[in-house]
């Protein structure tokens, strides 16, 4: 289950239409956030840097946060820009 609004649980199969921040297991990246309202993905690094990418499809965000290697998936995304 995922929580979108405090106190309201929705099944994993229900699309989330609010901002989502996912902590990831990576030596380089600390978290990846997605804004449905703006279609923006923000990547936060352990160094403290953050980069926001506009016009990102939610499926790209899902692919990155669910990848076996988050860093490799992120680098593949950057290479496609």
N, C-alpha and C positions, 0 to 999 in steps of 0.2 A: 504494500500500500504506500502511496505517496500523499503527503499533506500539501495542499496548496493554500488553504486558508486555515488558520489555527482552529482546531476543533472539528474540521471537516475532512474526512478521509475519502479519497477516491481510489478506485482500482487502478493498477498499473496500466491497464489497457485504455484508460480514459485520457484523452489529450489534456495536457496541462496548459492553461492559457494565461498563466501569470509568470513572473520572472522566476527563474530556477538557478540555483547555484549548487554545483556539484564539486565536492572535494575529490581529487583524484590521486591515485597511487602512481606518482611519477617523481623522478629525481630532479626534474626541471620545472614542471608545472604544478602549482599547488591547487588551483581550482579553475573551473570553467563555468561561466554564467551565460544564460540565454534570456533575452527579453523578447517575448512574443509580440508585444505591442510595437516594438521598434525593429524586429528581426535583426537584432544585434547580438553578437557573441563576444564576451569579454574573457580573455585568458589572463589569469594571474600567475605570476612566477614566484618561486621561492625567494628570488632576489628582491622582491617587492615591486617589480615592474608590472604594469598592466597594459594590455593592448586590446582595443575594441575594434571589431570588424563589422561593418555595416552590411546589410542585405545578405545575411546568412540564413539559409534554409534550416529549419529545426532538425532535419534529418542529418545534416552535417554535424551539428552539436551532438546528437545522439551517437553518431558513429565515433566521434572523438572520445566522449566520456565512457563509452562501452568497449573501446578498443583494448586489445591485449597490451599494446604499447601506446599510451596516450601521446607521448612525445613523437613517435613515428607517425601517428595519425594526424597530429597537428602539423608536422612538417609536410606531409602530403597535401594537406589542405592549403598551407601557405604556398606550396609549389604550384597549385592549381589557379592561383590568383593572377 
